[in-house]
Amino acid sequence: MNHNVSIKLTVDGLLKLKDELQSLEEVKRPRAVDRLAQARSMGDLAENNDYIQAKEELGMMDGRISELKEIVARAEVVTTSVSSNGKVSIGSTVTVSVDGKKHEFYIVGEWEADPVNRKISHQSPLGQALIGKAVGEMVEFDAPVGKVKYKIVSVV
């Protein structure tokens, strides 16, 4: 992670990351520490699978907490959904058409991308193709299935 570069997020994305961080710090980590302490009290640590698993879980949790703190500290919240010139930017909801079918995508920062829910990172091939484009423009990008062309129908 480049520590000098800001991380672009929508307001929603930042709130979700802060909620995850709070949950990890205030609920999940204390539970993991308790589990580790209980497992430690069970005796021989070399053959205590629960102790080993609890220690690994706590280590992964601490890594995620550090990562989230770094993201939150470097977050740059993008508040405009449509730039003044009506072009696609982070926070935009973009409707595109291909072969008569319409698809809607929400352009988000890389840390909040969720393709299953149509939240597309501005750094993904589709996101890069859409950023800066306006209604009526055609975009082409490389997808796992090959080159895909979309026509932008609306930007909100």
C-alpha positions as CSV (number, residue, x, y, z in Angstrom):
1,M,0.0,0.0,0.0
2,N,1.5,3.4,-1.0
3,H,1.2,5.4,2.2
4,N,1.3,8.8,0.4
5,V,-1.6,8.4,-1.9
6,S,-5.2,9.1,-0.8
7,I,-7.8,6.4,-1.1
8,K,-10.9,7.5,-2.9
9,L,-14.2,6.3,-1.3
10,T,-17.8,7.3,-1.4
11,V,-19.4,8.4,1.9
12,D,-21.2,5.0,2.1
13,G,-18.0,3.1,1.5
14,L,-16.1,5.0,4.2
15,L,-19.0,4.5,6.7
16,K,-19.0,0.7,6.0
17,L,-15.2,0.5,6.5
18,K,-15.5,2.5,9.8
19,D,-18.3,0.2,10.9
20,E,-16.2,-2.9,10.2
21,L,-13.3,-1.4,12.1
22,Q,-15.4,-0.6,15.1
23,S,-17.0,-4.1,15.1
24,L,-13.5,-5.7,14.9
25,E,-12.0,-3.5,17.7
26,E,-15.0,-3.5,20.1
27,V,-16.6,-6.9,19.6
28,K,-14.8,-9.4,17.5
29,R,-11.2,-8.8,18.8
30,P,-12.2,-9.0,22.5
31,R,-14.0,-12.3,21.8
32,A,-10.9,-13.6,20.0
33,V,-8.7,-12.6,22.9
34,D,-11.0,-14.4,25.4
35,R,-11.0,-17.5,23.1
36,L,-7.2,-17.4,23.0
37,A,-7.0,-17.0,26.8
38,Q,-9.4,-20.0,27.3
39,A,-7.4,-22.1,24.9
40,R,-4.1,-21.2,26.6
41,S,-5.5,-22.4,29.9
42,M,-6.2,-25.8,28.4
43,G,-2.6,-27.0,28.9
44,D,-0.1,-28.2,26.3
45,L,0.0,-25.4,23.7
46,A,2.1,-27.5,21.1
47,E,-0.9,-29.9,20.6
48,N,-3.7,-27.5,21.3
49,N,-5.5,-26.9,18.0
50,D,-8.0,-24.5,19.5
51,Y,-5.0,-22.3,20.8
52,I,-3.3,-22.4,17.4
53,Q,-6.5,-21.5,15.5
54,A,-7.4,-18.7,18.0
55,K,-3.9,-17.3,17.7
56,E,-4.1,-17.3,13.9
57,E,-7.6,-15.8,13.9
58,L,-6.3,-13.0,16.2
59,G,-3.3,-12.4,14.0
60,M,-5.6,-12.1,10.9
61,M,-8.0,-9.8,12.7
62,D,-5.1,-7.5,13.9
63,G,-3.9,-7.4,10.3
64,R,-7.3,-6.3,9.0
65,I,-7.6,-3.7,11.8
66,S,-4.3,-2.2,10.8
67,E,-5.3,-2.2,7.1
68,L,-8.7,-0.6,7.9
69,K,-7.0,2.1,10.1
70,E,-4.6,2.9,7.2
71,I,-7.5,3.2,4.7
72,V,-9.6,5.4,7.0
73,A,-6.6,7.6,7.7
74,R,-5.9,8.1,4.0
75,A,-9.6,8.2,2.8
76,E,-10.6,11.0,0.4
77,V,-14.4,11.1,0.4
78,V,-15.8,11.8,-3.0
79,T,-19.0,13.7,-2.5
80,T,-20.2,14.6,-6.0
81,S,-22.0,11.9,-7.9
82,V,-21.9,13.6,-11.3
83,S,-19.2,16.0,-12.2
84,S,-20.2,19.5,-13.3
85,N,-20.0,18.5,-16.9
86,G,-22.2,15.5,-16.5
87,K,-19.4,13.0,-16.9
88,V,-19.0,9.7,-15.0
89,S,-17.0,10.0,-11.8
90,I,-16.7,8.0,-8.5
91,G,-20.1,8.0,-6.9
92,S,-22.0,8.0,-10.3
93,T,-24.7,5.6,-11.1
94,V,-24.3,4.7,-14.8
95,T,-26.8,3.0,-17.0
96,V,-25.4,1.4,-20.1
97,S,-26.9,-0.6,-22.9
98,V,-25.6,-3.5,-25.0
99,D,-27.6,-5.6,-27.4
100,G,-30.8,-3.9,-26.3
101,K,-30.2,-4.8,-22.7
102,K,-29.6,-2.2,-20.0
103,H,-27.2,-2.6,-17.1
104,E,-26.7,-0.3,-14.1
105,F,-23.4,0.2,-12.4
106,Y,-22.3,2.3,-9.4
107,I,-18.8,3.6,-9.7
108,V,-16.9,3.4,-6.3
109,G,-13.5,3.4,-4.9
110,E,-11.4,0.3,-5.1
111,W,-11.9,-0.7,-1.4
112,E,-15.6,-0.7,-1.7
113,A,-15.9,-2.6,-5.0
114,D,-18.5,-5.4,-5.0
115,P,-19.1,-6.6,-8.6
116,V,-21.9,-9.0,-7.5
117,N,-23.9,-5.9,-6.4
118,R,-22.8,-3.9,-9.4
119,K,-20.4,-1.7,-7.4
120,I,-17.5,-1.3,-9.9
121,S,-14.1,0.1,-8.9
122,H,-13.0,3.2,-10.8
123,Q,-9.7,1.3,-11.3
124,S,-11.3,-1.8,-12.9
125,P,-11.3,-2.1,-16.7
126,L,-15.0,-1.2,-16.9
127,G,-14.5,1.6,-14.3
128,Q,-11.6,3.1,-16.2
129,A,-13.5,2.9,-19.5
130,L,-16.5,4.8,-17.9
131,I,-14.7,7.5,-15.9
132,G,-14.9,10.8,-17.7
133,K,-17.4,9.7,-20.3
134,A,-20.9,11.2,-20.8
135,V,-24.4,10.1,-22.0
136,G,-24.4,8.9,-25.6
137,E,-20.7,7.9,-25.7
138,M,-19.6,4.3,-26.4
139,V,-17.0,2.6,-24.2
140,E,-15.0,-0.5,-24.9
141,F,-13.1,-2.5,-22.4
142,D,-11.5,-5.9,-22.0
143,A,-13.6,-8.4,-19.9
144,P,-12.9,-12.0,-19.2
145,V,-15.2,-12.9,-22.1
146,G,-13.3,-10.6,-24.5
147,K,-13.9,-7.0,-25.7
148,V,-17.2,-5.6,-24.5
149,K,-18.8,-2.4,-25.9
150,Y,-21.4,-0.4,-24.0
151,K,-23.3,2.7,-24.8
152,I,-23.9,5.1,-21.9
153,V,-27.6,5.8,-21.5
154,S,-27.6,7.8,-18.3
155,V,-25.3,9.2,-15.6
156,V,-26.8,10.1,-12.2
